[in-house]
Amino acid sequence: MINLFKIKGQKKEEAANALNRGTVKKQSAGELRLNKDISELNLPNTTTISFPNGKDDLMNFEISIRPDEGYYFGGIFTFTFQVSPSYPHEPPKVKCKTKVYHPNIDLEGNVCLNILREDWKPVLNINTIIYGLNLLFSQPNDEDPLNHEAAAVLRENPKLFESNVRRAMSGGYVGQAFFPRCLVGSTAR
């Protein structure tokens, strides 16, 4: 019996020492899943990922997309991801930091992508969202808009839409809204 108490005492002492040395933070199920998703990312060559708060904060990160075709060719667009500890049971919150003239992204940076709302399922992952965001730049959708004015122009006058996108990306006004320059390098076509 005495040996059993001695072992129990040693275990308590070891646990106390571990607390004094600083413990490793236990990861939530969401953090574990996100870790897996990020380690398995297969980013398109138009996309980069960064961790502004350092690699210790995987739950908040940014991706930048540089479309290599379509209306948005030559621009660079940055999105923030805030991932909840209940991920993958709820989708990350995604916002566009770059002000963009786009039917599916409003002027406050909210993104209309079905998999970020009603079509989210826990089997989807960060890679799926990134491919969805890339698709918005190659195939803007005028049928489910957040920016109704841009959607109407795209639907009714694609040439004017292209001109508005170029003006916005070059740093200028479209209607009453000013857009900071987001073109990189020389992208004259």
Summary of the structure (lengths in Angstrom):
residues: 189
radius of gyration: 22.9
end to end distance: 84.7
largest distance: 87.4
contacts: 506
relative contact order: 0.13
helix: 37%
strand: 17%
